[in-house]
Amino acid sequence: MSVLVTGGFGAIRSFVTRLLHERSEDVVVLDNRPDPRLVRDLVDEIRVVQGDIGHLPTLIDRLDYFGVAPRLGADMGQGRVV
């Protein structure tokens, strides 16, 4: 299954993108302004979707294309957000 990182090229989430990639996760970055300078070395190894998380029809269409099923929630017992 793919892991969706919204805003994955930003200052903080680029770190999350890199960490997930290092853990051999299938990373899909959704960003409304895909500027990958903080993870430039990973661009050929991750999937990038340009779009705005606030525009639901486009979001659903693009995520469906990549086979990403977003899961929203928290697993607080394990100390992690999923």
PyRosetta script that sets phi, psi and omega in degrees:
from pyrosetta import init, pose_from_sequence

init()
pose = pose_from_sequence("MSVLVTGGFGAIRSFVTRLLHERSEDVVVLDNRPDPRLVRDLVDEIRVVQGDIGHLPTLIDRLDYFGVAPRLGADMGQGRVV")
pose.set_psi(1, 148.2)
pose.set_omega(1, 179.6)
pose.set_phi(2, -85.6)
pose.set_psi(2, 153.6)
pose.set_omega(2, 175.4)
pose.set_phi(3, -109.9)
pose.set_psi(3, 123.1)
pose.set_omega(3, 179.8)
pose.set_phi(4, -92.1)
pose.set_psi(4, 127.5)
pose.set_omega(4, 174.6)
pose.set_phi(5, -117.0)
pose.set_psi(5, 106.7)
pose.set_omega(5, 178.6)
pose.set_phi(6, -78.4)
pose.set_psi(6, 136.9)
pose.set_omega(6, -177.4)
pose.set_phi(7, 65.6)
pose.set_psi(7, 32.0)
pose.set_omega(7, -171.7)
pose.set_phi(8, -67.6)
pose.set_psi(8, -4.2)
pose.set_omega(8, 176.8)
pose.set_phi(9, -104.0)
pose.set_psi(9, 1.7)
pose.set_omega(9, 179.5)
pose.set_phi(10, -73.2)
pose.set_psi(10, 175.1)
pose.set_omega(10, -174.9)
pose.set_phi(11, -58.8)
pose.set_psi(11, -45.1)
pose.set_omega(11, -178.0)
pose.set_phi(12, -87.5)
pose.set_psi(12, -46.1)
pose.set_omega(12, -175.3)
pose.set_phi(13, -71.2)
pose.set_psi(13, -19.4)
pose.set_omega(13, 173.4)
pose.set_phi(14, -64.7)
pose.set_psi(14, -31.8)
pose.set_omega(14, 174.8)
pose.set_phi(15, -65.4)
pose.set_psi(15, -41.6)
pose.set_omega(15, 177.8)
pose.set_phi(16, -64.0)
pose.set_psi(16, -43.7)
pose.set_omega(16, 177.6)
pose.set_phi(17, -56.3)
pose.set_psi(17, -47.5)
pose.set_omega(17, -179.4)
pose.set_phi(18, -63.9)
pose.set_psi(18, -44.9)
pose.set_omega(18, -179.0)
pose.set_phi(19, -61.5)
pose.set_psi(19, -45.0)
pose.set_omega(19, 178.6)
pose.set_phi(20, -63.1)
pose.set_psi(20, -41.6)
pose.set_omega(20, 178.2)
pose.set_phi(21, -62.6)
pose.set_psi(21, -41.0)
pose.set_omega(21, 178.7)
pose.set_phi(22, -64.7)
pose.set_psi(22, -25.3)
pose.set_omega(22, 177.5)
pose.set_phi(23, -88.2)
pose.set_psi(23, 11.5)
pose.set_omega(23, 178.3)
pose.set_phi(24, 64.2)
pose.set_psi(24, 29.2)
pose.set_omega(24, 174.4)
pose.set_phi(25, -79.9)
pose.set_psi(25, 152.5)
pose.set_omega(25, 174.1)
pose.set_phi(26, -85.3)
pose.set_psi(26, 101.0)
pose.set_omega(26, -171.4)
pose.set_phi(27, -95.2)
pose.set_psi(27, 131.5)
pose.set_omega(27, 171.6)
pose.set_phi(28, -120.7)
pose.set_psi(28, 121.8)
pose.set_omega(28, 179.3)
pose.set_phi(29, -100.4)
pose.set_psi(29, 127.3)
pose.set_omega(29, 172.9)
pose.set_phi(30, -108.9)
pose.set_psi(30, 119.2)
pose.set_omega(30, -178.8)
pose.set_phi(31, -145.5)
pose.set_psi(31, 140.8)
pose.set_omega(31, -178.9)
pose.set_phi(32, -81.1)
pose.set_psi(32, -12.5)
pose.set_omega(32, 174.5)
pose.set_phi(33, -140.2)
pose.set_psi(33, 84.9)
pose.set_omega(33, -174.3)
pose.set_phi(34, -67.5)
pose.set_psi(34, 92.9)
pose.set_omega(34, 176.3)
pose.set_phi(35, -120.0)
pose.set_psi(35, 93.7)
pose.set_omega(35, -170.0)
pose.set_phi(36, -85.0)
pose.set_psi(36, 23.5)
pose.set_omega(36, -172.8)
pose.set_phi(37, -58.6)
pose.set_psi(37, -27.2)
pose.set_omega(37, -179.8)
pose.set_phi(38, -80.8)
pose.set_psi(38, -16.2)
pose.set_omega(38, 177.4)
pose.set_phi(39, -132.9)
pose.set_psi(39, 34.7)
pose.set_omega(39, -175.8)
pose.set_phi(40, -53.0)
pose.set_psi(40, -36.2)
pose.set_omega(40, -177.9)
pose.set_phi(41, -70.8)
pose.set_psi(41, -11.7)
pose.set_omega(41, -178.7)
pose.set_phi(42, -102.9)
pose.set_psi(42, -7.4)
pose.set_omega(42, -170.7)
pose.set_phi(43, -55.2)
pose.set_psi(43, -35.8)
pose.set_omega(43, -179.6)
pose.set_phi(44, -80.3)
pose.set_psi(44, -6.5)
pose.set_omega(44, -175.4)
pose.set_phi(45, -114.6)
pose.set_psi(45, -2.5)
pose.set_omega(45, 177.5)
pose.set_phi(46, -124.0)
pose.set_psi(46, 163.4)
pose.set_omega(46, 176.8)
pose.set_phi(47, -101.0)
pose.set_psi(47, 140.1)
pose.set_omega(47, -176.6)
pose.set_phi(48, -121.4)
pose.set_psi(48, 130.6)
pose.set_omega(48, 176.5)
pose.set_phi(49, -120.3)
pose.set_psi(49, 122.1)
pose.set_omega(49, 176.1)
pose.set_phi(50, -88.9)
pose.set_psi(50, 125.3)
pose.set_omega(50, 179.3)
pose.set_phi(51, 176.3)
pose.set_psi(51, 167.0)
pose.set_omega(51, -178.7)
pose.set_phi(52, -106.4)
pose.set_psi(52, 123.6)
pose.set_omega(52, -178.7)
pose.set_phi(53, -61.5)
pose.set_psi(53, -19.2)
pose.set_omega(53, 179.4)
pose.set_phi(54, -81.3)
pose.set_psi(54, -9.3)
pose.set_omega(54, -179.9)
pose.set_phi(55, -107.0)
pose.set_psi(55, 89.7)
pose.set_omega(55, -170.2)
pose.set_phi(56, -57.0)
pose.set_psi(56, -46.0)
pose.set_omega(56, -178.9)
pose.set_phi(57, -59.3)
pose.set_psi(57, -43.2)
pose.set_omega(57, 178.4)
pose.set_phi(58, -66.6)
pose.set_psi(58, -41.3)
pose.set_omega(58, 179.7)
pose.set_phi(59, -59.0)
pose.set_psi(59, -49.5)
pose.set_omega(59, -179.1)
pose.set_phi(60, -62.5)
pose.set_psi(60, -44.3)
pose.set_omega(60, -179.7)
pose.set_phi(61, -60.5)
pose.set_psi(61, -47.2)
pose.set_omega(61, -176.5)
pose.set_phi(62, -71.8)
pose.set_psi(62, -38.2)
pose.set_omega(62, -179.9)
pose.set_phi(63, -70.9)
pose.set_psi(63, -36.4)
pose.set_omega(63, 177.1)
pose.set_phi(64, -62.2)
pose.set_psi(64, -39.6)
pose.set_omega(64, 178.6)
pose.set_phi(65, -58.2)
pose.set_psi(65, -39.8)
pose.set_omega(65, -178.8)
pose.set_phi(66, -89.2)
pose.set_psi(66, -2.2)
pose.set_omega(66, 178.9)
pose.set_phi(67, 73.1)
pose.set_psi(67, 29.3)
pose.set_omega(67, 179.7)
pose.set_phi(68, -97.8)
pose.set_psi(68, 129.5)
pose.set_omega(68, 175.5)
pose.set_phi(69, -115.0)
pose.set_psi(69, 101.2)
pose.set_omega(69, -177.2)
pose.set_phi(70, -62.5)
pose.set_psi(70, 136.8)
pose.set_omega(70, 175.2)
pose.set_phi(71, -119.5)
pose.set_psi(71, 119.6)
pose.set_omega(71, -178.3)
pose.set_phi(72, -108.8)
pose.set_psi(72, 130.4)
pose.set_omega(72, 179.3)
pose.set_phi(73, 160.1)
pose.set_psi(73, -177.7)
pose.set_omega(73, -179.2)
pose.set_phi(74, -136.5)
pose.set_psi(74, 142.7)
pose.set_omega(74, 174.7)
pose.set_phi(75, -111.9)
pose.set_psi(75, 75.5)
pose.set_omega(75, -171.7)
pose.set_phi(76, -68.6)
pose.set_psi(76, -27.0)
pose.set_omega(76, 179.0)
pose.set_phi(77, -63.1)
pose.set_psi(77, -27.5)
pose.set_omega(77, 179.7)
pose.set_phi(78, -98.4)
pose.set_psi(78, 0.6)
pose.set_omega(78, 179.2)
pose.set_phi(79, 70.1)
pose.set_psi(79, 30.9)
pose.set_omega(79, -180.0)
pose.set_phi(80, -143.5)
pose.set_psi(80, 153.6)
pose.set_omega(80, 175.8)
pose.set_phi(81, -103.0)
pose.set_psi(81, 133.1)
pose.set_omega(81, -179.6)
pose.set_phi(82, -125.1)
pose.dump_pdb("model.pdb")
